[in-house]
Amino acid sequence: MSSIWTVRRSVTDRKVSGLSAGLARAWDVDPMLVRVGFAVLALSGGIGLVLYAAGWLMLPAEDKDQSQLEEWIPQTRTWSREVKIGVVVAACIIGALALSWLVPFSFSAALVVAAVWYFGYYRNRRRPGDRSEQPPRLQFAEFPGEPTAFTEAAKAWQQRIAEYQEAVLRKPTPRTPTAAAAAAAATTAPGLSTPTPEPPDDLAREAFLAHPDPVGLYSEPEPDNAMEQLAAQTRLRRRSARRLGLASVIVLGLTMTGLGVASVLGAPITVGVYLSAALLIFGLTLLIGARIGRPRGLAFGTVVVALAMIVTLFAQNNTAVAGGVGIRHLHYTSVAGLPAGDHLRVGQLTVDLRQVNPDRPRSYTASVGTGRLVVDLPAGVPTRLNGSVGNGMIISDGRQLSSGPDLSLREQPPATAVGPVFTVNLKVGNGQLEVRR
Amino acid sequence: MKRRPDTVSLVLGLLATLLAIGGLWLSFGGRLEWSTLRIAAPLTLVLIGIIGLAASRPRS
């Protein structure tokens, strides 16, 4: 089977982009089978859609030299195949997660399609050395001009190649002894000549083919020491990179094991710690690899782990990034631990002030740029409330007080209240302000 | 001839290492103030860029 990278999208048998027809021609199967396979894969976590889009973008059409992706983003011409495969795998995972609520099947259908393709086609395909498939004969063009030394040499090579090809084609295919004996009897019958010439002697042919310059046109170039040194350095660098990659895998395994043991023993090891530790090892390996050679795939793996770590840290509740993004739950039990204010840029901020009982006048400010701010106020404490919402709504004790732009909420402590006043300032840029008592 | 370091590995390694240290710091309960981050992060990127430029400069 030819490589997937040599497949060209068909321009003659095109339903959408010609990808299915191109694959079917490369695999020598009916295009309808490929289309059905894509449809089943599309229903299996949406993988078919992602793979089809990837094929449309990355495989060029018959009448073009470049793929759509390379036309639109010329920088992708330098991408290696490993990077492209990694992008497709990541897109499949993201697509499956995004479309999991929409498509009816899980990954099981994709596994079934993969199994059918592997056991039904891939394992039974013809190998390159399969004798049952004879190679096409080569056709040589005749040079119309005056013969030169070069054309004579070319003719000699053409003749030798034709003889060799003839010998290969005449090699007997495996037959039963009975059939072979019958054929031998037919050719040695009295009165009949044997028109088929004997194949050239193997040893003589091999000796001729082993000669680099049968008519003396070329001379052996002098060995280039600089190129040899460069090649040796490249080999050494690749070997060092491989060793570094193996060492980093060992260190990574030991680190993960250590974190796992620490987690079992009760240490607070979160997913963020695992990913951060892995990223640290990858980063240090890259720094070493900058000098002795970078292991293959390490840069891509580092980017993936870094993205996963960032997403994990932000997705965790109670993110410690002040004024960042996420969901924060703050619970204050005393005035001593109460800061002047808390701020969240995007997300939900919940502040529990029910146990705060100031012994002197005190103020506290909580704000959310975009999102939701929920505040539990202390009971029995004289509280002055100043709330404002740029655009959104205000809810108090489960009731919606107002909605729209430029909202405000003002409450003063009762005149009969005794004790220091606790001033609470609440601000929401865009979103919802909810006050509970 | 002394071999030049691989700039991509160098820059990516520095970024990954700093990011990992930050992630570990946050995971173990540390706090990262936004006011500090909005100054330190761009400066760090500038510094790493300068290192990358220095590492990739042509040598005679």
HADDOCK unambig.tbl for C-alpha pairs under 7 A between the chains (distance, minus, plus):
assign (segid A and resid 272 and name CA) (segid B and resid 27 and name CA) 6.08 0.50 0.50
assign (segid A and resid 273 and name CA) (segid B and resid 24 and name CA) 5.81 0.50 0.50
assign (segid A and resid 273 and name CA) (segid B and resid 27 and name CA) 5.85 0.50 0.50
assign (segid A and resid 276 and name CA) (segid B and resid 20 and name CA) 4.69 0.50 0.50
assign (segid A and resid 276 and name CA) (segid B and resid 23 and name CA) 5.45 0.50 0.50
assign (segid A and resid 276 and name CA) (segid B and resid 24 and name CA) 5.67 0.50 0.50
assign (segid A and resid 277 and name CA) (segid B and resid 20 and name CA) 6.67 0.50 0.50
assign (segid A and resid 279 and name CA) (segid B and resid 16 and name CA) 6.18 0.50 0.50
assign (segid A and resid 279 and name CA) (segid B and resid 17 and name CA) 6.88 0.50 0.50
assign (segid A and resid 279 and name CA) (segid B and resid 20 and name CA) 5.48 0.50 0.50
assign (segid A and resid 280 and name CA) (segid B and resid 16 and name CA) 6.55 0.50 0.50
assign (segid A and resid 280 and name CA) (segid B and resid 17 and name CA) 5.02 0.50 0.50
assign (segid A and resid 280 and name CA) (segid B and resid 20 and name CA) 4.99 0.50 0.50
assign (segid A and resid 280 and name CA) (segid B and resid 21 and name CA) 6.97 0.50 0.50
assign (segid A and resid 283 and name CA) (segid B and resid 13 and name CA) 4.14 0.50 0.50
assign (segid A and resid 283 and name CA) (segid B and resid 14 and name CA) 6.49 0.50 0.50
assign (segid A and resid 283 and name CA) (segid B and resid 16 and name CA) 4.77 0.50 0.50
assign (segid A and resid 283 and name CA) (segid B and resid 17 and name CA) 4.69 0.50 0.50
assign (segid A and resid 284 and name CA) (segid B and resid 13 and name CA) 6.16 0.50 0.50
assign (segid A and resid 284 and name CA) (segid B and resid 17 and name CA) 6.42 0.50 0.50
assign (segid A and resid 286 and name CA) (segid B and resid 9 and name CA) 5.17 0.50 0.50
assign (segid A and resid 286 and name CA) (segid B and resid 10 and name CA) 6.53 0.50 0.50
assign (segid A and resid 286 and name CA) (segid B and resid 13 and name CA) 4.73 0.50 0.50
assign (segid A and resid 287 and name CA) (segid B and resid 9 and name CA) 6.24 0.50 0.50
assign (segid A and resid 287 and name CA) (segid B and resid 10 and name CA) 5.27 0.50 0.50
assign (segid A and resid 287 and name CA) (segid B and resid 13 and name CA) 5.01 0.50 0.50
assign (segid A and resid 287 and name CA) (segid B and resid 14 and name CA) 6.93 0.50 0.50
assign (segid A and resid 289 and name CA) (segid B and resid 9 and name CA) 6.63 0.50 0.50
assign (segid A and resid 290 and name CA) (segid B and resid 5 and name CA) 5.06 0.50 0.50
assign (segid A and resid 290 and name CA) (segid B and resid 6 and name CA) 4.52 0.50 0.50
assign (segid A and resid 290 and name CA) (segid B and resid 7 and name CA) 6.84 0.50 0.50
assign (segid A and resid 290 and name CA) (segid B and resid 9 and name CA) 4.96 0.50 0.50
assign (segid A and resid 290 and name CA) (segid B and resid 10 and name CA) 5.32 0.50 0.50
assign (segid A and resid 291 and name CA) (segid B and resid 5 and name CA) 4.94 0.50 0.50
assign (segid A and resid 291 and name CA) (segid B and resid 6 and name CA) 6.62 0.50 0.50
assign (segid A and resid 294 and name CA) (segid B and resid 9 and name CA) 6.84 0.50 0.50
assign (segid A and resid 306 and name CA) (segid B and resid 16 and name CA) 6.94 0.50 0.50
assign (segid A and resid 320 and name CA) (segid B and resid 26 and name CA) 6.54 0.50 0.50
assign (segid A and resid 320 and name CA) (segid B and resid 31 and name CA) 5.22 0.50 0.50
assign (segid A and resid 320 and name CA) (segid B and resid 32 and name CA) 6.59 0.50 0.50
assign (segid A and resid 321 and name CA) (segid B and resid 31 and name CA) 6.17 0.50 0.50
assign (segid A and resid 321 and name CA) (segid B and resid 32 and name CA) 5.14 0.50 0.50
assign (segid A and resid 321 and name CA) (segid B and resid 33 and name CA) 6.27 0.50 0.50
assign (segid A and resid 321 and name CA) (segid B and resid 34 and name CA) 6.78 0.50 0.50
assign (segid A and resid 322 and name CA) (segid B and resid 32 and name CA) 6.47 0.50 0.50
assign (segid A and resid 322 and name CA) (segid B and resid 33 and name CA) 5.33 0.50 0.50
assign (segid A and resid 322 and name CA) (segid B and resid 34 and name CA) 5.69 0.50 0.50
assign (segid A and resid 323 and name CA) (segid B and resid 34 and name CA) 5.90 0.50 0.50
assign (segid A and resid 324 and name CA) (segid B and resid 34 and name CA) 6.96 0.50 0.50
